[in-house]
Amino acid sequence: MNYEQIKLNLADMSCMSPSPTPKAALERIEQLEAALHELAYWLDTDQEILDGMTAAERDDHIRMHKLALAALF
């Protein structure tokens, strides 16, 4: 099951459930996805900036960018 299917299932559950939990879970997922998209955008750095970093900074920056992208996709 992919992320989009999980979100669709939560949307269906929120319509049919008297509990606010599915709707709250879906809203939280959407907030976290938005934050990850912003982080991934910020971490998508130009090569010129990456070249100005130390090797350790660059490796850490690239690692964090990959983590954000992996969580989204």
Number of C-alpha atoms within 10 A of each C-alpha: 5 7 12 9 10 12 17 12 13 19 16 13 17 18 12 10 11 9 11 11 13 20 17 13 15 19 15 12 14 13 12 13 15 13 13 18 16 13 15 19 13 10 17 14 13 8 8 8 9 16 10 10 12 10 11 9 12 15 13 12 17 15 12 15 19 15 13 19 15 10 11 14 7
